[in-house]
Amino acid sequence: MTASSPVSVAGLLSTAARLLDGELADATATGRHRGACLALRTALELCVDQALDAAVPGLSRTTGRAKLLLLHSVAPAEPARRARALWSQLSLGCHYHLYELGPTHEQVQGWRTEADDLVRELTR
């Protein structure tokens, strides 16, 4: 999670949508799903950074796990809890393990919907 990044939350959410819609036909379905998970996780991380910086400037310069825990102090409890849960799911979804199947289209689509909702709630 970095505060100074050249990418935007909206751009990352758009990238995830394009990957799920199959616009990048050269990639396999599993590759598109994992790529969408990575884009969604990064968008969520940037959103958390922005929420923390708005509340306490400089707070976003800590570890990702600490940021998700600190989010409870600057955002309502329910969105903060959902953000932590979604980040964990997306992290599992974007890591490749030979002995595991990748996330399904339906799983990633659900995570995308949750990420969109969380971004709206955390940027209010």
C-alpha positions in Angstrom: 0.0 0.0 0.0 1.6 3.2 -1.1 0.2 6.7 -0.8 2.0 8.1 -3.9 1.1 6.0 -6.8 0.6 7.0 -10.4 -2.5 4.8 -10.7 -6.0 5.7 -9.6 -8.6 3.7 -7.8 -11.1 4.2 -10.6 -8.5 3.1 -13.2 -7.8 -0.1 -11.3 -11.5 -0.9 -10.9 -11.9 -0.3 -14.7 -9.0 -2.6 -15.4 -10.6 -5.3 -13.3 -13.9 -4.9 -15.2 -12.1 -5.1 -18.5 -10.3 -8.3 -17.4 -13.5 -9.9 -16.3 -15.3 -8.9 -19.5 -12.7 -10.7 -21.5 -11.3 -7.7 -23.3 -7.8 -9.1 -23.0 -8.4 -12.2 -25.1 -4.7 -13.2 -25.2 -4.8 -14.2 -21.5 -6.3 -17.4 -20.2 -9.5 -17.1 -18.1 -7.6 -18.0 -15.0 -5.0 -15.3 -15.8 -7.7 -12.7 -16.3 -9.3 -13.7 -13.0 -6.1 -13.5 -11.1 -5.2 -10.2 -12.8 -8.6 -8.8 -11.8 -8.0 -9.9 -8.2 -4.7 -8.0 -8.2 -6.2 -4.9 -9.7 -9.1 -5.0 -7.2 -6.8 -5.6 -4.2 -4.6 -2.7 -5.3 -7.6 -0.4 -5.7 -8.7 -1.3 -2.2 -5.3 -0.6 -0.8 -5.2 2.8 -2.5 -8.6 3.6 -1.1 -7.5 2.6 2.4 -4.4 4.8 2.0 -6.6 7.7 1.0 -9.0 7.3 3.9 -6.1 7.1 6.4 -4.3 10.1 4.9 -7.5 12.1 5.0 -8.0 11.4 8.7 -4.3 11.5 9.9 -1.7 12.6 7.4 1.3 10.3 7.3 -0.6 7.4 8.8 -0.5 5.5 5.5 3.2 5.0 5.7 2.9 1.8 7.7 2.4 -1.9 6.7 -0.6 -3.1 4.9 -1.8 -5.2 7.7 -1.5 -2.3 10.1 -3.4 -0.1 7.8 -6.3 -2.4 7.6 -6.4 -2.6 11.4 -6.1 1.2 11.7 -9.0 1.7 9.3 -11.3 0.8 12.2 -10.2 4.1 13.9 -11.0 6.3 10.9 -14.0 4.6 9.2 -17.2 2.9 10.4 -16.6 -0.6 11.9 -18.6 -2.5 9.3 -16.9 -1.2 6.1 -13.5 -1.5 7.9 -14.3 -5.2 8.7 -15.5 -5.8 5.2 -12.3 -4.2 3.7 -10.1 -6.5 5.8 -12.1 -9.6 4.7 -12.1 -8.6 1.1 -8.4 -7.9 1.1 -7.8 -11.4 2.4 -10.0 -13.0 -0.2 -8.4 -11.0 -3.0 -4.9 -11.9 -1.8 -5.7 -15.6 -2.0 -7.3 -15.1 -5.4 -4.2 -13.4 -7.0 -1.6 -15.9 -5.7 -0.8 -18.9 -7.9 -0.4 -22.3 -6.3 0.1 -25.3 -8.4 -2.2 -27.5 -6.2 -5.1 -25.0 -6.1 -7.7 -23.9 -8.6 -7.9 -20.2 -9.3 -10.9 -18.1 -8.5 -14.0 -18.5 -10.6 -15.5 -15.8 -12.7 -18.4 -15.6 -10.3 -16.2 -15.3 -7.2 -14.2 -12.4 -8.8 -17.3 -10.7 -10.0 -18.7 -10.8 -6.4 -15.4 -9.4 -5.1 -15.6 -6.7 -7.8 -19.1 -5.7 -6.6 -17.9 -5.6 -3.0 -14.8 -3.6 -3.9 -17.0 -1.0 -5.8 -19.3 -0.7 -2.7 -16.4 -0.4 -0.3 -14.7 2.3 -2.4 -17.9 4.3 -2.4 -18.4 3.9 1.3 -14.8 4.7 2.3 -14.5 7.8 0.0 -17.6 9.5 1.4 
